[in-house]
Amino acid sequence: MNQSRFSESATNHRQAFGPRRNGFYIVMALVMIVVATYGVYSFSNIMVVYDDAAYLRGDIVRARAAAQSGIESVRLLLSNPPVERINMGGVYNNANLFQSVPVSAQDEGNVCNFSIVAPSLTEEGSLGGVRFGLQDESTRLNVNTLIVLEENAQGLTAALELMAAATESDPSSLMLGDSLATSLLLALPGMSPELADCIMDWLDADDEARPYGAESEYYSTLPTPYEPANGAVTSVEELLLVNGMTPALLFGADANRNGVLDPDEQQRYNVTVDTPGVLGLANYLTVYGKEANKQLDGSFRVNVNSDDLETLYEDLTAVLEDERYASFICAYRQYGAPSAQLTSSLASASGGNSQINPGATSGGTPQPWDVGVMSDLDLSAGGDNKFTQVLQLVDATVTIGSGNNARTYSSPFDLLTLESYLPIIMDRLSTSDSPEMPGRININECPAEMLYGIPLLTEEQVGLILESRNSAGDDENHQFETWPLAEGILTLDQMVNVLPLITCGGDVYRAQVVGYFESTGLFHRREVIIDATTVNPKVIFFRDLSHLGRGFDLSVLGLRNSITETQ
């Protein structure tokens, strides 16, 4: 009876609660929850990655923008006249303007800056180290001016022969056997006579090969034939087409193109910083170097060869602020003669084409120039004498009248007071209306090899120039290429001969700009060349160097945020 009652109770229980279940759906539910969880996790993880990628992409854009900001800041700086740039600390080595310049708020966790870096020079004048500033393209040899220099080499040869005779030196020591262009090329580290001749053949217009050169006859036999430029090249890299030029010669061991030889590069190429040509010929060559024919304040110079002497006199009086100087220059245009020691030098420097009045020196003992003599001059008649160089004014004479009435006057630009007036006449006067002067070498900043390549300079004179430019300080004369004359390193006739080749500042600059983040090290690196010969400086060359690495350690570029935290 009890058993039947228990069976009836079990039956009622099954009817109330249904059949027995084994928990399968609970397991399925758990599996689905786990899968969904992993899906959500994967999705979240992907979203985090995309979020990081978005921030990274944003940082890349910001680094690129920082580099572009550096370029624009350089353009803005170069839009100022040279005298204002000098007052701001100059563009050669100015960490205040070019190192670790912030382009983001200082309270951000990841500060973004830009730095502008250039290769520096050792005390001996060799490339070495880094500085924060711009590189003047006039510190490099402009390959497109080499043919012009060679075509005007006759005057140089005559000048060298005169110098050799005057100093009783061996003519071979002054490189009389080579043309000026070849001498400048051979002075560069890694250059050979064969390569120099091939470069000259690539540039000159004829098809006649030099002793070690190559012309179209050679290039037409190559597996992929091509013709030489026979004219100006558009880039230094184009010289890779020249017979004998290799990437190793042109670019050296500087794999990341930062202008210095890094330790890993020394190990990789088994070279040292003292290995000749280790940085490559590209660091010494350019196709852009030129300078504006302007004063330091940005205004155009007065052309002393102007045909209208009356207007010239007014312009000279205004710009020189000394009527003695202005009146003597106009008188020289009509009756002047250069210093006796300059007559042959001026003829050689101009290739024999200078207009010099050889008969203007008769008239007795010269007397000091008197402004009152202007009353005897008819400026409306113009002047037949033309200046080859402004230095013709130094120690010159003017003879007015003829026969017994002739009177000779000495120049107010005498040899004893050179230092006082050279900065004035070199800054404010010119012999041409040309707005630009290409290809001259900046003796204040160029590597020593460039100076040794100028045949008119002896090794002793180059040594003195290197020593003096390192200790120039704020000397006003060092802003102009005549400072070796003012300091007695060169004589007047030597200065006249070398003047067409040298300058103390071009107006085309190279800038290597690095935009970077201090905490992450993310960067963007660009190299640009900016032409500042015009009122609105323009970028005439652009190259992205980011694929070659940052090039410089963050500690070199500058960590402004860490400096702020320590203050």
C-alpha positions as MATLAB code, in Angstrom:
seq = 'MNQSRFSESATNHRQAFGPRRNGFYIVMALVMIVVATYGVYSFSNIMVVYDDAAYLRGDIVRARAAAQSGIESVRLLLSNPPVERINMGGVYNNANLFQSVPVSAQDEGNVCNFSIVAPSLTEEGSLGGVRFGLQDESTRLNVNTLIVLEENAQGLTAALELMAAATESDPSSLMLGDSLATSLLLALPGMSPELADCIMDWLDADDEARPYGAESEYYSTLPTPYEPANGAVTSVEELLLVNGMTPALLFGADANRNGVLDPDEQQRYNVTVDTPGVLGLANYLTVYGKEANKQLDGSFRVNVNSDDLETLYEDLTAVLEDERYASFICAYRQYGAPSAQLTSSLASASGGNSQINPGATSGGTPQPWDVGVMSDLDLSAGGDNKFTQVLQLVDATVTIGSGNNARTYSSPFDLLTLESYLPIIMDRLSTSDSPEMPGRININECPAEMLYGIPLLTEEQVGLILESRNSAGDDENHQFETWPLAEGILTLDQMVNVLPLITCGGDVYRAQVVGYFESTGLFHRREVIIDATTVNPKVIFFRDLSHLGRGFDLSVLGLRNSITETQ';
ca = [
       0.000    0.000    0.000;
       2.842    2.302    0.839;
       4.580    1.331   -2.383;
       1.611    2.182   -4.499;
       1.223    5.487   -2.708;
       4.944    6.328   -3.502;
       4.554    5.422   -7.167;
       1.475    7.607   -7.387;
       3.425   10.524   -5.841;
       6.297   10.129   -8.364;
       3.822   10.034  -11.202;
       2.163   13.194   -9.984;
       5.639   14.869   -9.689;
       6.561   14.010  -13.279;
       3.245   15.282  -14.466;
       3.781   18.549  -12.579;
       7.372   19.263  -13.597;
       7.728   17.501  -16.944;
      10.324   14.907  -18.003;
      13.822   14.831  -16.533;
      16.395   17.134  -18.365;
      20.232   16.738  -18.511;
      21.328   20.564  -18.661;
      22.413   20.640  -22.379;
      21.000   24.098  -23.083;
      22.811   25.571  -20.136;
      26.094   24.376  -21.618;
      25.169   25.794  -24.999;
      24.328   29.072  -23.396;
      27.648   29.157  -21.627;
      29.480   28.398  -24.897;
      27.626   31.171  -26.669;
      28.442   33.584  -23.869;
      32.140   32.662  -24.088;
      32.159   33.040  -27.890;
      30.373   36.344  -27.644;
      32.808   37.483  -24.975;
      35.774   36.584  -27.151;
      34.138   38.316  -30.095;
      33.567   41.438  -28.061;
      37.137   41.230  -26.781;
      38.521   40.829  -30.301;
      36.386   43.685  -31.519;
      37.494   45.856  -28.603;
      41.112   44.921  -29.218;
      40.792   45.780  -32.910;
      39.170   49.056  -32.002;
      42.049   49.829  -29.623;
      44.511   49.011  -32.412;
      42.592   51.221  -34.836;
      42.469   53.928  -32.202;
      46.233   53.693  -31.723;
      46.694   53.676  -35.500;
      44.520   56.779  -35.777;
      46.581   58.533  -33.118;
      49.782   57.329  -34.797;
      48.570   58.585  -38.138;
      47.701   61.861  -36.513;
      51.159   62.060  -34.956;
      52.734   61.312  -38.333;
      50.742   64.173  -39.841;
      51.767   66.418  -36.943;
      55.438   65.491  -37.371;
      55.168   66.281  -41.081;
      53.436   69.547  -40.259;
      56.181   70.349  -37.732;
      58.825   69.857  -40.428;
      56.829   72.058  -42.803;
      56.557   74.665  -40.048;
      60.345   74.647  -39.851;
      60.582   75.258  -43.592;
      58.108   78.125  -43.430;
      59.945   79.654  -40.476;
      63.134   79.612  -42.545;
      61.356   81.307  -45.435;
      60.018   83.937  -43.063;
      63.466   84.510  -41.583;
      65.087   84.805  -45.010;
      62.490   87.359  -46.099;
      64.252   89.783  -43.749;
      67.267   91.740  -45.029;
      70.668   90.256  -44.101;
      71.326   92.973  -41.530;
      68.178   92.000  -39.610;
      69.140   88.323  -39.720;
      72.521   89.256  -38.261;
      70.802   91.177  -35.474;
      68.743   88.053  -34.679;
      71.889   85.967  -34.280;
      72.494   85.005  -37.903;
      71.614   81.838  -39.777;
      74.915   79.948  -39.529;
      74.728   78.649  -35.960;
      71.760   79.868  -33.971;
      70.319   77.349  -31.524;
      67.785   79.907  -30.261;
      66.097   79.971  -33.658;
      66.779   76.500  -34.995;
      67.015   73.968  -32.143;
      64.021   72.251  -30.542;
      61.445   74.833  -31.594;
      58.059   73.738  -30.154;
      55.005   73.553  -32.380;
      52.680   72.113  -29.720;
      51.629   73.225  -26.237;
      54.243   72.598  -23.571;
      51.697   71.029  -21.202;
      50.988   68.184  -23.624;
      52.360   64.802  -22.691;
      54.043   64.322  -26.073;
      55.722   67.567  -27.129;
      56.335   68.072  -30.858;
      59.298   70.203  -32.032;
      61.356   70.917  -35.098;
      65.110   71.378  -35.372;
      67.146   72.588  -38.356;
      70.545   70.918  -38.558;
      73.578   71.426  -40.812;
      77.114   69.983  -40.956;
      79.664   72.015  -39.023;
      83.345   72.728  -39.666;
      86.348   71.869  -37.545;
      88.978   74.474  -36.682;
      91.015   73.143  -39.610;
      88.129   73.861  -41.941;
      87.060   70.261  -42.585;
      83.476   69.013  -42.405;
      82.747   67.556  -38.974;
      80.045   67.707  -36.316;
      76.651   69.395  -36.454;
      75.253   72.849  -35.811;
      71.787   74.358  -35.755;
      71.434   76.613  -38.748;
      71.364   76.853  -42.529;
      74.011   75.876  -45.050;
      74.915   78.523  -47.615;
      74.985   76.933  -51.076;
      77.858   79.279  -51.915;
      80.046   77.176  -49.620;
      79.871   74.520  -52.342;
      81.299   74.532  -55.835;
      78.642   75.400  -58.405;
      79.337   72.909  -61.203;
      77.367   74.966  -63.723;
      79.863   77.823  -63.461;
      82.899   75.640  -64.221;
      82.683   76.134  -67.978;
      82.375   79.908  -67.547;
      85.481   79.862  -65.359;
      87.356   77.833  -67.943;
      86.352   80.159  -70.774;
      87.724   83.131  -68.816;
      90.909   81.368  -67.730;
      93.209   83.461  -69.957;
      93.159   86.360  -67.537;
      93.765   84.000  -64.627;
      96.803   82.462  -66.310;
      98.302   85.907  -66.838;
      97.633   86.802  -63.212;
      99.267   83.598  -62.003;
     102.333   84.224  -64.121;
     102.639   87.742  -62.709;
     102.250   86.406  -59.170;
     104.862   83.718  -59.737;
     107.302   86.280  -61.107;
     106.651   88.749  -58.287;
     107.114   86.154  -55.556;
     109.951   84.335  -57.348;
     108.040   81.100  -56.762;
     107.733   77.967  -58.840;
     104.871   78.457  -61.316;
     103.848   74.833  -60.870;
     103.086   75.536  -57.209;
     100.326   77.871  -58.399;
      98.785   75.158  -60.618;
      99.516   76.901  -63.888;
      99.254   73.529  -65.646;
      95.541   73.163  -64.843;
      92.607   75.360  -65.711;
      90.871   77.126  -62.854;
      87.847   74.851  -63.121;
      89.989   71.715  -63.044;
      92.009   73.042  -60.110;
      88.834   73.634  -58.108;
      87.613   70.115  -58.876;
      90.907   68.420  -58.067;
      90.975   70.060  -54.651;
      87.849   68.135  -53.612;
      88.356   64.952  -51.547;
      88.039   61.829  -53.671;
      88.380   63.652  -56.994;
      90.780   62.258  -59.614;
      92.153   63.847  -62.826;
      90.189   61.310  -64.862;
      86.880   62.123  -63.164;
      87.552   65.879  -63.334;
      88.092   65.693  -67.104;
      84.966   63.574  -67.536;
      82.891   66.119  -65.580;
      84.233   68.965  -67.694;
      83.490   67.018  -70.893;
      79.966   66.372  -69.643;
      79.445   70.120  -69.185;
      81.211   71.678  -72.170;
      79.439   72.192  -75.479;
      81.953   70.467  -77.768;
      82.403   66.785  -78.595;
      86.170   66.758  -78.219;
      87.287   64.593  -75.315;
      89.958   65.819  -72.906;
      93.045   63.692  -72.200;
      91.252   61.703  -69.480;
      87.685   62.614  -70.399;
      84.738   61.091  -72.245;
      82.341   62.527  -74.792;
      79.367   61.240  -76.762;
      81.609   58.796  -78.635;
      82.058   56.872  -75.365;
      78.508   57.187  -74.001;
      77.019   55.976  -77.302;
      78.814   52.623  -76.897;
      77.234   51.810  -73.528;
      74.625   48.999  -73.277;
      72.041   51.728  -72.709;
      73.497   54.630  -74.715;
      72.812   58.250  -73.835;
      74.236   61.677  -74.651;
      76.196   63.983  -72.313;
      74.462   67.147  -71.160;
      76.894   69.442  -73.023;
      75.523   72.219  -70.862;
      74.198   72.977  -67.396;
      73.028   70.102  -65.213;
      69.813   70.263  -63.200;
      71.073   68.426  -60.118;
      74.243   67.068  -58.566;
      72.765   63.569  -58.828;
      72.871   63.921  -62.623;
      76.648   63.562  -62.353;
      76.073   59.851  -61.668;
      75.755   59.569  -65.453;
      79.329   60.815  -65.883;
      81.935   58.198  -66.718;
      83.791   57.214  -63.540;
      81.263   58.670  -61.099;
      79.785   56.138  -58.683;
      77.290   56.401  -55.803;
      80.159   55.643  -53.411;
      82.142   58.610  -54.740;
      79.180   60.981  -54.852;
      77.541   60.116  -51.534;
      80.413   58.534  -49.601;
      79.717   56.550  -46.437;
      77.069   58.998  -45.207;
      74.218   56.529  -45.705;
      71.586   58.542  -43.833;
      72.610   61.862  -45.446;
      72.916   63.737  -42.160;
      76.256   65.332  -43.080;
      78.289   63.497  -40.444;
      79.897   60.058  -40.253;
      78.053   58.064  -37.610;
      79.742   55.179  -35.707;
      77.620   52.524  -37.441;
      78.554   53.974  -40.834;
      82.244   53.851  -39.927;
      81.889   50.194  -38.994;
      79.741   49.286  -41.982;
      82.050   50.849  -44.575;
      85.295   50.306  -42.650;
      86.246   53.997  -42.766;
      87.106   56.754  -40.324;
      86.378   60.457  -40.197;
      89.898   61.054  -41.571;
      89.346   58.943  -44.704;
      89.534   61.248  -47.780;
      86.176   61.739  -49.452;
      84.334   59.811  -46.753;
      81.308   62.149  -46.876;
      81.127   62.099  -50.671;
      81.494   64.732  -53.369;
      77.826   65.718  -53.007;
      78.746   67.643  -49.842;
      81.039   69.891  -51.904;
      79.000   70.391  -55.080;
      75.827   72.285  -55.977;
      73.929   73.714  -58.933;
      72.179   76.440  -56.950;
      74.807   78.732  -55.394;
      74.289   82.435  -56.108;
      73.922   85.776  -54.353;
      71.715   88.818  -54.765;
      73.304   92.067  -55.915;
      71.936   93.879  -52.861;
      73.093   95.779  -49.811;
      72.848   94.332  -46.317;
      69.663   96.336  -45.749;
      68.028   94.644  -48.741;
      68.129   97.575  -51.168;
      69.854   97.305  -54.537;
      73.414   98.511  -54.912;
      74.282  101.543  -57.009;
      75.834  100.675  -60.351;
      78.928  102.859  -60.702;
      78.928  102.146  -64.466;
      75.605  103.907  -64.983;
      75.569  105.996  -68.174;
      73.770  108.971  -66.606;
      76.464  110.585  -64.445;
      74.173  113.283  -63.108;
      71.758  110.722  -61.680;
      74.699  108.599  -60.585;
      76.117  111.510  -58.598;
      72.803  112.003  -56.787;
      72.496  108.287  -56.039;
      76.081  108.058  -54.793;
      75.690  111.087  -52.560;
      72.593  109.552  -50.991;
      73.959  106.051  -50.495;
      77.566  106.896  -49.509;
      76.637  109.912  -47.377;
      79.990  111.457  -48.302;
      80.230  113.964  -51.145;
      83.975  113.390  -51.488;
      83.414  109.759  -52.371;
      80.512  110.488  -54.740;
      82.306  113.286  -56.593;
      85.541  111.347  -57.012;
      83.713  108.332  -58.481;
      82.040  110.555  -61.091;
      85.324  112.273  -61.847;
      86.989  108.880  -62.251;
      84.381  107.920  -64.835;
      85.590  110.825  -66.965;
      89.286  111.274  -66.180;
      90.383  108.494  -63.844;
      93.132  105.906  -63.875;
      93.640  102.966  -61.483;
      96.643  102.482  -59.276;
      99.784  101.614  -61.239;
     100.035   98.226  -59.539;
      96.464   97.415  -60.577;
      96.719   98.144  -64.295;
      98.000   94.701  -65.298;
      95.871   92.924  -62.672;
      92.667   94.559  -63.878;
      93.482   93.673  -67.470;
      94.074   90.029  -66.551;
      91.043   89.796  -64.262;
      88.763   91.069  -67.022;
      90.322   88.922  -69.742;
      91.926   91.966  -71.351;
      88.603   93.762  -71.859;
      88.781   96.418  -69.138;
      88.413  100.026  -70.195;
      91.380  101.724  -68.574;
      92.611  105.177  -69.443;
      96.414  104.757  -69.571;
      97.106  108.400  -70.274;
      95.254  109.796  -67.309;
      98.180  109.746  -64.918;
     100.214  112.690  -66.260;
      99.712  115.896  -64.321;
     102.422  116.231  -61.739;
     102.373  115.134  -58.145;
      98.853  114.122  -57.094;
      97.107  116.389  -54.644;
      94.258  115.383  -52.328;
      90.852  115.248  -53.934;
      88.770  118.402  -53.504;
      84.980  118.390  -53.883;
      85.241  121.862  -55.408;
      86.732  120.296  -58.538;
      83.214  119.174  -59.421;
      82.583  122.657  -60.831;
      85.056  121.830  -63.625;
      83.203  118.668  -64.632;
      80.387  118.358  -67.143;
      78.490  115.331  -65.913;
      75.977  115.591  -68.746;
      78.751  114.513  -71.144;
      78.852  111.048  -69.562;
      82.006  109.072  -68.906;
      84.084  106.747  -71.067;
      85.840  104.984  -68.186;
      84.108  101.866  -66.931;
      84.799  100.062  -63.684;
      85.800   96.432  -63.878;
      85.765   96.260  -60.083;
      84.935   98.647  -57.302;
      88.497   98.157  -56.021;
      89.725  100.291  -58.920;
      88.900  103.231  -56.664;
      91.641  102.270  -54.203;
      94.752  104.441  -54.657;
      93.456  105.683  -58.033;
      94.085  109.099  -59.563;
      92.089  111.608  -61.598;
      93.820  114.003  -64.033;
      91.750  116.957  -65.179;
      92.932  119.241  -67.978;
      95.813  118.784  -70.377;
      99.312  120.047  -70.912;
     100.516  122.629  -68.420;
      96.968  122.963  -67.090;
      96.706  119.328  -66.099;
      96.038  118.652  -62.455;
      96.182  115.209  -60.856;
      94.195  114.323  -57.768;
      94.635  111.312  -55.524;
      91.771  109.116  -54.464;
      90.066  109.580  -51.086;
      90.071  105.759  -51.060;
      93.691  105.404  -49.981;
      95.552  102.304  -48.860;
      96.050  103.516  -45.296;
      92.357  103.733  -44.415;
      91.128  100.566  -46.125;
      89.393   99.184  -43.072;
      87.167  102.224  -42.705;
      85.713  102.456  -46.208;
      85.884   98.934  -47.644;
      82.658   97.844  -45.869;
      80.941  100.925  -47.283;
      81.878  100.591  -50.944;
      81.622   96.777  -51.027;
      78.144   96.870  -49.518;
      76.654   99.772  -51.459;
      78.364   99.812  -54.876;
      78.366   97.448  -57.832;
      79.680   97.422  -61.387;
      76.591   95.783  -62.858;
      72.813   95.998  -62.831;
      72.510   92.217  -62.823;
      70.238   91.203  -59.927;
      72.209   88.011  -59.228;
      75.822   86.818  -59.151;
      76.190   83.014  -59.408;
      78.940   80.647  -58.425;
      81.246   82.611  -56.110;
      82.687   80.746  -53.114;
      81.902   81.867  -49.567;
      85.347   82.057  -47.926;
      83.858   82.532  -44.450;
      82.036   79.198  -44.304;
      83.350   76.916  -47.051;
      85.442   73.806  -46.301;
      89.192   74.351  -46.422;
      89.452   72.155  -49.524;
      87.551   74.782  -51.500;
      90.061   77.465  -50.555;
      93.043   75.279  -51.401;
      91.528   74.775  -54.853;
      91.800   78.489  -55.758;
      95.122   78.773  -57.641;
      95.554   82.455  -56.755;
      95.832   81.630  -53.048;
      98.999   80.120  -51.626;
      98.872   77.535  -48.841;
     100.178   80.138  -46.407;
      97.445   82.586  -47.348;
      94.767   79.887  -47.031;
      96.104   79.043  -43.575;
      95.883   82.702  -42.542;
      92.351   82.988  -43.907;
      91.232   79.903  -41.972;
      92.831   81.182  -38.785;
      91.376   84.665  -39.119;
      87.831   83.596  -39.986;
      87.675   81.405  -36.864;
      88.417   84.404  -34.664;
      86.613   87.137  -36.618;
      84.009   87.928  -33.979;
      81.790   90.873  -34.953;
      84.320   92.537  -37.252;
      82.316   94.447  -39.882;
      84.956   93.842  -42.549;
      84.371   90.075  -42.336;
      80.925   90.563  -43.849;
      82.599   91.320  -47.185;
      85.021   89.384  -49.345;
      87.698   92.081  -49.183;
      88.568   91.374  -45.538;
      91.773   89.466  -46.490;
      92.934   92.757  -48.066;
      91.966   94.781  -44.978;
      93.955   92.383  -42.769;
      97.006   92.328  -45.025;
      96.676   88.654  -46.013;
      96.383   89.635  -49.691;
      97.863   92.581  -51.546;
      95.678   94.900  -53.581;
      96.534   93.303  -56.922;
      96.050   89.790  -55.495;
      92.677   90.834  -54.119;
      91.619   92.181  -57.508;
      92.507   88.895  -59.202;
      90.739   86.653  -56.702;
      87.662   88.861  -56.165;
      85.587   87.411  -59.066;
      85.838   83.977  -57.425;
      84.944   84.673  -53.795;
      82.215   86.141  -51.646;
      81.266   86.275  -47.979;
      77.654   85.261  -48.239;
      75.290   83.784  -50.763;
      71.500   84.009  -50.777;
      70.532   80.405  -51.495;
      70.366   78.174  -48.426;
      70.033   74.457  -47.732;
      68.008   73.396  -44.677;
      67.602   69.908  -43.224;
      64.488   70.051  -41.048;
      63.453   67.361  -38.574;
      59.982   67.420  -37.028;
      59.819   65.039  -34.057;
      58.028   64.042  -30.861;
      60.072   64.037  -27.689;
      58.492   61.050  -25.904;
      57.794   58.668  -28.799;
      60.625   59.691  -31.101;
      58.266   59.729  -34.103;
      59.747   62.017  -36.782;
      59.638   63.419  -40.294;
      62.817   64.656  -42.004;
      63.055   66.913  -45.046;
      65.803   68.658  -46.975;
      65.006   71.831  -48.886;
      66.907   74.516  -50.754;
      65.481   78.026  -50.502;
      66.270   80.877  -52.904;
      66.335   84.148  -50.948;
      67.550   86.349  -53.816;
      63.984   87.604  -54.213;
      61.708   89.445  -51.802;
      59.622   86.306  -51.274;
      62.021   83.381  -50.661;
      60.922   80.274  -52.529;
      61.650   76.562  -52.182;
      63.494   75.465  -55.327;
      64.380   71.941  -54.184;
      62.610   69.461  -51.909;
      63.535   65.953  -50.755;
      61.907   63.667  -48.165;
      64.644   61.971  -46.121;
      62.370   60.158  -43.657;
      63.114   56.763  -45.201;
      66.779   57.234  -44.197;
      65.923   57.544  -40.514;
      65.868   60.456  -38.117;
      69.594   61.009  -38.665;
      70.179   62.565  -35.250;
      69.693   61.413  -31.675;
      66.884   63.067  -29.735;
      69.441   64.431  -27.277;
      71.102   66.232  -30.202;
      67.876   67.574  -31.671;
      66.821   68.823  -28.234;
      64.367   67.766  -25.523;
      62.597   70.947  -24.536;
      60.050   69.257  -22.267;
      62.757   67.742  -20.057;
      64.375   71.167  -19.763;
      61.051   72.662  -18.674;
      60.547   69.979  -16.025;
      63.910   70.685  -14.406;
      63.257   74.398  -14.062;
];
